[in-house]
Amino acid sequence: MWTGIAKMSMQISLSVVTLILARLLTPDDFGILGMAAVITVAIGLVNERGFGTAIIQKQDISSGHLSSVFWGGVFFSFIFYLVAVIAAFPLSVYFKTPVVIKIILVQALGFIFGAFGVVHRSLLTKQMAFKKLAIVEIISVILSGIVSIVLALMGFGVWSLVLGMLLRDVCLSFSVWIVISWKPAFHFKINEFKELFGFSAYVLANNLAVYANTNADVFIIGRVLGAYSLGLYTVALNLVKLPVTRLSGVVSRVVFPAFSKLQDDTIKLKTGFLKSITIISMFTFPILALLGLYSEFFVNVFLGEKWPDLALPLTILTPMAMLKSVGTIKGAIILAKGRPDIEVKWNLFYLPFLVIAVMWGAKYGIAGAASAFTVLYIITFPVIQTITNRLIDITWIEFISALKFSLIATTGLVALSIPMLIFMKNFLIFSDLGVLIVGIPVSIIIYSGLYWIFGKKLIQEVWNLIFIKKTRVYDSLPGEEV
């Protein structure tokens, strides 16, 4: 519940900040940030899924292990920063945008600031202290959002986005030192570091593969179509990914430490996985369907005349995001079972197909690139999901059955909302704002009604799961009493 509160608050805050900044800035500003996002994505991957994953996954861990991982992580953060500095100039030449150099030099400081909070955040996650994590994340996002808006009003342009993101990394690392009692000792043993690095190395290798996959489309679109188109693509992709990263992240963050404790109990892992994707789809499917259906009206009302070409790629990307929302949880299963190598191999296999698809799609503009990305994801999703299902003995019938109520209700939502939208726009002559005010509540009622008809029992189970308080057992930190 606390993770849900955090993610929902962050979802609302980020959405509001994005809408305000989109009115104050231009697609070119977001495009330039997208070019430098090759560094931003790397920072997020290292800080979120780097050395800390081994701390969460390993059952028995000492304070000496933690200190060794902490100082090892800080050392590597300077290496990562140096790599970013070296890459800054070639990237600016590739994108034909000189300002990218300065942006990367500033953004890459997130490697260093983030490293000081990785172990602390991992410990909070391991002991499932999600209330503390929720508080520090909410504060960091809101504060960085306010700073970005103020800087944009002062005319800082793209730098308002860059400095706001860097401030978020600083706030997160500083805050976790306050809320957790563990502090690193001046202690480092290479054997202790290597013991955890063995698992983390696979995770970091996978992060490099994910990094390549995440940035391949950015590299191609930024080079072929330019900053304006990349700005459109980046904002559209961020909007459809918000429900994925914020709502799916609620479940994903909780189940990784929980699954790690149950890594040898396949039956419980299977049950937990199926319930997780059921809960995720219950919320993400309708949100993304609404975003796709109302994209034109949403863009016109909230983003304004600077973004006339955003609605189409936004709609095209929503089916991909639906699958991605239930696919996110597979990473928790793979890591909990101690098989990060699976994701490494998959991402390396997927990368050349992604490059080919986006390069071909970019010939037809931003809509073509978005279509190629979506189609490729839909085609390849069953392959990696089959591999994951086999780890915990899940059949495709069981997988689809876990999603059936969400699929039925979402299909009904789309089928009934489309004629309603046509009627409101063409016959009742509603304004764009009027369509949103009337249409969205009606669509939500349609979805809720269908879900209640077909999955009433499931709604009650989810309600009890989220809101009925149960006895909880928390892990102690190394060196502390329970």
Phi and psi in degrees as a GROMACS rama.xvg file:
@    title "Ramachandran Plot"
@    xaxis  label "Phi"
@    yaxis  label "Psi"
@TYPE xy
-67.367  -38.1  TRP-2
-63.5595  -38.0634  THR-3
-62.5168  -43.2653  GLY-4
-61.1644  -43.4168  ILE-5
-63.0765  -50.1801  ALA-6
-65.56  -39.7037  LYS-7
-66.0273  -42.2811  MET-8
-62.6095  -41.7137  SER-9
-66.897  -38.1574  MET-10
-59.8474  -48.8049  GLN-11
-64.6554  -45.9634  ILE-12
-61.8664  -47.8751  SER-13
-65.0649  -37.0285  LEU-14
-64.514  -45.4049  SER-15
-63.8486  -46.0278  VAL-16
-61.8604  -43.2925  VAL-17
-61.8397  -43.4904  THR-18
-64.1693  -41.4846  LEU-19
-66.403  -45.6118  ILE-20
-66.2338  -33.7534  LEU-21
-64.2759  -30.4844  ALA-22
-78.2153  -32.0117  ARG-23
-84.9062  -29.7716  LEU-24
-109.7  -173.559  LEU-25
-120.522  163.286  THR-26
-56.2122  -32.3817  PRO-27
-63.6544  -38.3785  ASP-28
-61.1054  -46.1306  ASP-29
-67.7058  -31.2764  PHE-30
-66.6175  -42.9213  GLY-31
-63.2642  -41.7232  ILE-32
-62.2159  -37.9053  LEU-33
-61.9285  -35.8722  GLY-34
-64.4118  -40.6452  MET-35
-81.0506  -6.70881  ALA-36
-66.8091  -12.6877  ALA-37
-58.8509  -27.2145  VAL-38
-86.9661  -40.6042  ILE-39
-59.5487  -44.9713  THR-40
-62.7204  -42.0682  VAL-41
-62.1985  -40.1382  ALA-42
-61.5732  -45.8474  ILE-43
-62.6741  -41.5996  GLY-44
-65.153  -43.7588  LEU-45
-67.69  -43.8805  VAL-46
-73.5421  -33.8111  ASN-47
-88.7578  -38.4175  GLU-48
-132.165  37.035  ARG-49
-98.5839  -120.384  GLY-50
-64.5851  -25.0342  PHE-51
-66.6452  -24.8291  GLY-52
-64.3856  -34.4853  THR-53
-66.1372  -34.7402  ALA-54
-63.8981  -42.0228  ILE-55
-70.2175  -41.6047  ILE-56
-75.2486  -35.3752  GLN-57
-73.5879  133.169  LYS-58
-74.5983  -48.287  GLN-59
-110.593  119.192  ASP-60
-141.772  137.345  ILE-61
-100.317  167.979  SER-62
-66.0453  -29.9875  SER-63
-64.6017  -41.0081  GLY-64
-56.9238  -45.6255  HIS-65
-63.086  -44.243  LEU-66
-65.2191  -39.773  SER-67
-63.9873  -42.0725  SER-68
-66.7761  -38.6111  VAL-69
-59.3517  -53.7213  PHE-70
-70.3769  -33.4871  TRP-71
-63.8605  -40.5475  GLY-72
-64.9778  -40.1544  GLY-73
-63.4368  -42.5246  VAL-74
-59.7779  -47.0192  PHE-75
-66.905  -28.1969  PHE-76
-63.5157  -35.5293  SER-77
-69.8402  -34.1356  PHE-78
-63.9405  -44.9468  ILE-79
-61.2013  -39.6574  PHE-80
-64.4786  -41.466  TYR-81
-62.8861  -40.975  LEU-82
-61.0395  -41.8765  VAL-83
-63.5026  -40.1656  ALA-84
-62.7021  -43.6169  VAL-85
-64.7686  -36.0161  ILE-86
-79.5835  -14.8438  ALA-87
-59.4701  -49.0894  ALA-88
-65.5625  -49.8492  PHE-89
-56.4684  -37.1027  PRO-90
-66.3612  -39.9463  LEU-91
-65.33  -36.1008  SER-92
-68.3158  -43.0102  VAL-93
-60.2787  -44.8775  TYR-94
-85.4957  -5.45263  PHE-95
59.6451  37.8384  LYS-96
-137.279  96.8056  THR-97
-57.9302  -33.9426  PRO-98
-63.817  -16.969  VAL-99
-58.6239  -32.0548  VAL-100
-58.9869  -53.1183  ILE-101
-62.8808  -40.3552  LYS-102
-62.9334  -43.4617  ILE-103
-65.5653  -40.5709  ILE-104
-60.1043  -36.379  LEU-105
-80.4859  -46.5866  VAL-106
-61.7948  -37.04  GLN-107
-64.3171  -15.6259  ALA-108
-60.8305  -18.997  LEU-109
-60.6832  -28.4136  GLY-110
-57.5756  -47.198  PHE-111
-72.5375  -50.4245  ILE-112
-61.1496  -41.295  PHE-113
-66.2132  -32.8771  GLY-114
-61.0719  -29.5047  ALA-115
-74.4339  -8.58443  PHE-116
-117.957  -1.08247  GLY-117
-62.4409  -50.1237  VAL-118
-64.57  -41.9515  VAL-119
-63.2178  -43.8548  HIS-120
-66.4236  -35.8978  ARG-121
-66.4748  -38.4018  SER-122
-65.5591  -41.6556  LEU-123
-62.7478  -39.5288  LEU-124
-68.2103  -41.3701  THR-125
-60.6599  -41.1404  LYS-126
-88.5552  6.65828  GLN-127
56.2317  39.6054  MET-128
-87.987  66.2944  ALA-129
-74.1799  -20.4661  PHE-130
-64.3843  -45.2073  LYS-131
-64.7269  -43.7213  LYS-132
-60.837  -39.9201  LEU-133
-60.7231  -45.397  ALA-134
-63.0204  -47.1658  ILE-135
-68.8374  -34.2268  VAL-136
-70.3138  -41.7115  GLU-137
-62.0337  -46.637  ILE-138
-60.8121  -44.373  ILE-139
-63.8579  -43.5494  SER-140
-67.9171  -44.7948  VAL-141
-64.4157  -45.1062  ILE-142
-63.3768  -45.6464  LEU-143
-66.2913  -35.146  SER-144
-64.3057  -43.308  GLY-145
-61.9756  -43.9852  ILE-146
-62.1309  -42.33  VAL-147
-61.1235  -42.7487  SER-148
-65.5334  -44.1396  ILE-149
-61.0987  -44.7363  VAL-150
-64.7307  -37.7794  LEU-151
-64.5016  -40.2773  ALA-152
-64.9787  -28.5703  LEU-153
-84.2468  -1.19798  MET-154
89.9148  22.5642  GLY-155
-79.5074  -9.6727  PHE-156
60.4849  -131.257  GLY-157
-62.4928  -25.1425  VAL-158
-66.7417  -23.6491  TRP-159
-63.7616  -34.5655  SER-160
-73.108  -44.1687  LEU-161
-63.4578  -50.9354  VAL-162
-68.7121  -33.8338  LEU-163
-63.811  -41.9921  GLY-164
-67.2339  -39.0502  MET-165
-65.4493  -40.3387  LEU-166
-61.4141  -35.89  LEU-167
-62.0672  -42.0131  ARG-168
-63.436  -41.6287  ASP-169
-63.9992  -45.9053  VAL-170
-62.8351  -42.1134  CYS-171
-61.7448  -47.074  LEU-172
-67.3637  -40.0599  SER-173
-67.1068  -40.0906  PHE-174
-68.0939  -40.5884  SER-175
-67.8832  -24.992  VAL-176
-66.7858  -26.1201  TRP-177
-80.4713  -38.8429  ILE-178
-90.0691  -7.22159  VAL-179
-123.904  141.26  ILE-180
-80.5808  -22.7898  SER-181
-67.4347  135.9  TRP-182
-131.774  141.462  LYS-183
-68.8851  138.841  PRO-184
-87.7596  162.774  ALA-185
-79.162  73.9567  PHE-186
-142.624  129.208  HIS-187
-149.365  122.108  PHE-188
-124.446  127.202  LYS-189
-62.0825  -34.2134  ILE-190
-65.8822  -40.308  ASN-191
-65.8414  -40.7278  GLU-192
-65.1305  -44.5807  PHE-193
-65.452  -31.6125  LYS-194
-60.2521  -39.0866  GLU-195
-90.4182  -26.7738  LEU-196
-66.5699  -26.4398  PHE-197
-56.9658  -44.9018  GLY-198
-74.1078  -45.1769  PHE-199
-65.4437  -28.6628  SER-200
-61.9274  -40.6659  ALA-201
-65.1858  -40.3334  TYR-202
-64.2701  -43.38  VAL-203
-67.0933  -37.3636  LEU-204
-62.935  -40.6279  ALA-205
-65.1622  -36.5541  ASN-206
-60.8809  -38.1023  ASN-207
-64.1235  -39.9195  LEU-208
-67.3205  -42.9485  ALA-209
-62.1367  -40.8304  VAL-210
-56.9661  -46.2409  TYR-211
-63.9054  -43.7035  ALA-212
-65.0616  -39.9238  ASN-213
-69.1023  -30.0264  THR-214
-103.188  -7.10502  ASN-215
-60.0292  -44.7817  ALA-216
-65.5851  -37.6992  ASP-217
-64.1063  -44.8611  VAL-218
-58.0682  -45.2724  PHE-219
-72.6866  -48.9393  ILE-220
-65.476  -41.5023  ILE-221
-62.2359  -37.7419  GLY-222
-77.25  -46.3784  ARG-223
-79.6708  -43.0279  VAL-224
-105.263  -16.534  LEU-225
94.0458  177.941  GLY-226
-64.855  -39.901  ALA-227
-61.5265  -50.8045  TYR-228
-65.3918  -38.5189  SER-229
-64.8949  -36.1692  LEU-230
-61.5823  -44.0478  GLY-231
-60.9613  -47.1848  LEU-232
-63.8708  -43.3732  TYR-233
-62.7699  -46.4118  THR-234
-65.9062  -42.7671  VAL-235
-61.1704  -44.4329  ALA-236
-66.0612  -40.1499  LEU-237
-65.0639  -38.337  ASN-238
-66.0818  -43.565  LEU-239
-74.2709  -23.5625  VAL-240
-84.2499  -14.8138  LYS-241
-57.4888  -49.2315  LEU-242
-62.1125  -31.2884  PRO-243
-69.4182  -52.4844  VAL-244
-75.5238  -30.727  THR-245
-91.0786  -44.5192  ARG-246
-84.9442  -46.9609  LEU-247
-63.6601  -31.9898  SER-248
-63.9118  -27.8787  GLY-249
-57.6145  -50.9218  VAL-250
-72.7372  -43.8849  VAL-251
-61.146  -42.4814  SER-252
-64.7179  -39.6499  ARG-253
-72.9475  -41.5922  VAL-254
-77.2094  -22.9779  VAL-255
-62.1079  -53.6782  PHE-256
-64.5469  -33.9178  PRO-257
-67.7991  -45.077  ALA-258
-64.5279  -34.3556  PHE-259
-63.26  -34.7336  SER-260
-70.9451  -24.2825  LYS-261
-108.541  21.2164  LEU-262
-59.724  -23.1022  GLN-263
-99.0092  1.02689  ASP-264
-110.095  88.8284  ASP-265
-62.0744  -37.5053  THR-266
-63.486  -45.4135  ILE-267
-69.1758  -36.8424  LYS-268
-61.3914  -43.9599  LEU-269
-61.0566  -48.0166  LYS-270
-61.9897  -44.4592  THR-271
-64.4455  -39.4585  GLY-272
-64.1559  -47.1966  PHE-273
-64.003  -38.9055  LEU-274
-68.7092  -33.9987  LYS-275
-64.291  -47.4952  SER-276
-70.404  -27.3631  ILE-277
-63.9584  -46.7971  THR-278
-65.7601  -43.4146  ILE-279
-58.9612  -51.1752  ILE-280
-64.3979  -30.8577  SER-281
-57.7474  -33.4215  MET-282
-102.249  -42.5692  PHE-283
-73.7137  -36.7203  THR-284
-58.9622  -50.773  PHE-285
-68.1343  -36.4575  PRO-286
-61.1876  -46.1121  ILE-287
-69.9774  -35.7601  LEU-288
-62.8984  -41.8542  ALA-289
-64.9677  -39.968  LEU-290
-63.0604  -40.3033  LEU-291
-69.9501  -42.4902  GLY-292
-66.9922  -41.0443  LEU-293
-103.493  17.8842  TYR-294
-57.885  -45.2414  SER-295
-61.6469  -44.935  GLU-296
-70.123  -38.7282  PHE-297
-61.0604  -48.2132  PHE-298
-63.4312  -44.9621  VAL-299
-62.7068  -39.219  ASN-300
-80.0424  -46.4986  VAL-301
-96.382  -28.341  PHE-302
-104.302  -28.4991  LEU-303
87.7532  -166.667  GLY-304
-74.0168  -11.0345  GLU-305
-73.8388  -14.7771  LYS-306
-123.477  48.6745  TRP-307
-68.5584  -22.3297  PRO-308
-101.451  14.4813  ASP-309
-85.3282  -31.4395  LEU-310
-59.8641  -43.7968  ALA-311
-64.7148  -52.0651  LEU-312
-62.4723  -30.0033  PRO-313
-62.2146  -44.5957  LEU-314
-67.5798  -41.4008  THR-315
-62.4044  -34.9954  ILE-316
-80.8323  -12.8106  LEU-317
-65.2564  -39.0507  THR-318
-61.8579  -38.148  PRO-319
-60.4717  -43.8255  MET-320
-65.9193  -33.2826  ALA-321
-61.5457  -48.2049  MET-322
-64.6691  -40.4276  LEU-323
-63.3801  -32.3886  LYS-324
-64.0453  -39.317  SER-325
-86.9473  -17.7277  VAL-326
-80.3731  -19.5605  GLY-327
-58.6742  -37.5769  THR-328
-68.9352  -18.0846  ILE-329
-63.4692  -29.6284  LYS-330
-61.5812  -36.7364  GLY-331
-65.319  -38.1409  ALA-332
-66.7578  -47.8098  ILE-333
-61.1479  -43.2286  ILE-334
-70.8071  -42.0463  LEU-335
-61.8667  -34.2017  ALA-336
-81.2433  2.29032  LYS-337
71.516  31.1105  GLY-338
-123.957  54.1404  ARG-339
-62.9923  -18.3582  PRO-340
-61.7122  -26.7628  ASP-341
-62.4298  -46.1692  ILE-342
-66.921  -35.6505  GLU-343
-59.8525  -51.9241  VAL-344
-62.464  -40.0036  LYS-345
-65.4419  -46.1645  TRP-346
-65.9306  -35.1365  ASN-347
-67.6824  -35.8885  LEU-348
-68.4901  -38.083  PHE-349
-74.2719  -31.1815  TYR-350
-55.9617  -51.2865  LEU-351
-62.165  -34.5433  PRO-352
-65.6917  -38.2054  PHE-353
-64.0995  -45.1546  LEU-354
-59.8973  -47.1452  VAL-355
-62.7424  -45.3311  ILE-356
-62.6024  -48.0421  ALA-357
-69.2744  -38.0804  VAL-358
-61.9612  -41.6428  MET-359
-67.2951  -44.6044  TRP-360
-66.0538  -34.0715  GLY-361
-63.6684  -19.6269  ALA-362
-62.0097  -23.4043  LYS-363
-107.286  20.8502  TYR-364
87.9173  -169.984  GLY-365
-65.5915  -36.118  ILE-366
-65.4304  -37.6736  ALA-367
-65.9007  -42.097  GLY-368
-64.3339  -42.6624  ALA-369
-64.6672  -39.3012  ALA-370
-65.0698  -44.0874  SER-371
-62.147  -42.3155  ALA-372
-61.996  -45.0172  PHE-373
-66.7413  -46.9918  THR-374
-61.8164  -43.4768  VAL-375
-61.4571  -42.3455  LEU-376
-64.3458  -41.6911  TYR-377
-63.7447  -40.5339  ILE-378
-68.4602  -39.7435  ILE-379
-89.3256  -16.2818  THR-380
-54.2058  -46.3364  PHE-381
-60.4646  -26.6918  PRO-382
-69.4215  -55.7485  VAL-383
-68.2713  -31.0203  ILE-384
-69.6225  -34.9808  GLN-385
-62.238  -42.6756  THR-386
-61.0773  -43.9077  ILE-387
-65.3495  -44.4203  THR-388
-57.5665  -37.939  ASN-389
-67.1416  -26.296  ARG-390
-61.9119  -30.4796  LEU-391
-126.63  24.6782  ILE-392
58.478  47.0183  ASP-393
-103.962  134.364  ILE-394
-91.5474  163.388  THR-395
-67.4049  -29.79  TRP-396
-63.0851  -42.7204  ILE-397
-67.3183  -39.5521  GLU-398
-62.8748  -49.8913  PHE-399
-66.8519  -36.1812  ILE-400
-61.2033  -34.3457  SER-401
-67.3902  -21.357  ALA-402
-104.785  -2.05043  LEU-403
-60.3612  -42.8265  LYS-404
-66.7259  -39.8301  PHE-405
-65.3481  -40.0274  SER-406
-64.7942  -45.0972  LEU-407
-62.7566  -48.9471  ILE-408
-67.136  -38.1224  ALA-409
-69.3646  -39.7938  THR-410
-60.8126  -43.5075  THR-411
-64.0871  -39.1069  GLY-412
-58.324  -48.3556  LEU-413
-66.9156  -46.3904  VAL-414
-62.312  -36.9356  ALA-415
-87.8324  -26.1082  LEU-416
-77.8527  -33.8177  SER-417
-59.5849  -52.0123  ILE-418
-63.5889  -32.346  PRO-419
-63.6622  -43.0123  MET-420
-63.6466  -43.332  LEU-421
-61.4317  -41.7411  ILE-422
-66.2522  -44.5939  PHE-423
-65.5849  -40.2161  MET-424
-78.4328  -40.72  LYS-425
-97.9153  -26.741  ASN-426
-108.908  -41.244  PHE-427
-88.7774  -10.0924  LEU-428
53.7784  48.6326  ILE-429
-71.8155  147.332  PHE-430
-72.8108  168.077  SER-431
-59.8343  -41.7175  ASP-432
-64.9757  -39.954  LEU-433
-62.5148  -40.1055  GLY-434
-60.9957  -42.0024  VAL-435
-66.4889  -43.9392  LEU-436
-65.6845  -39.4637  ILE-437
-89.5029  -45.0312  VAL-438
-69.0571  -45.5232  GLY-439
-62.2445  -47.5168  ILE-440
-59.3205  -39.2018  PRO-441
-65.2467  -41.6236  VAL-442
-63.9571  -38.8858  SER-443
-65.0319  -40.1342  ILE-444
-63.7255  -40.8936  ILE-445
-59.6082  -48.4698  ILE-446
-63.1537  -46.974  TYR-447
-62.2085  -41.0013  SER-448
-64.268  -44.5551  GLY-449
-65.1279  -40.1655  LEU-450
-66.7865  -36.5074  TYR-451
-66.5287  -37.5752  TRP-452
-67.0254  -45.4755  ILE-453
-94.4164  -25.681  PHE-454
-135.814  41.2012  GLY-455
-57.056  -44.148  LYS-456
-61.9603  -39.368  LYS-457
-66.1912  -39.6024  LEU-458
-58.9932  -42.6786  ILE-459
-65.5381  -38.0606  GLN-460
-64.6189  -43.0679  GLU-461
-65.7738  -40.8788  VAL-462
-58.2314  -46.3916  TRP-463
-65.3009  -39.2034  ASN-464
-62.051  -39.7942  LEU-465
-83.7137  -40.3444  ILE-466
-109.5  -15.4089  PHE-467
-85.8294  119.61  ILE-468
-73.2353  133.885  LYS-469
-124.919  162.925  LYS-470
-65.845  132.303  THR-471
-124.902  144.841  ARG-472
-117.007  124.064  VAL-473
-103.388  144.063  TYR-474
-77.2375  149.449  ASP-475
-88.4155  157.294  SER-476
-78.5492  156.031  LEU-477
-54.4357  129.596  PRO-478
87.5417  -2.96787  GLY-479
-110.383  153.258  GLU-480
-81.4326  150.558  GLU-481
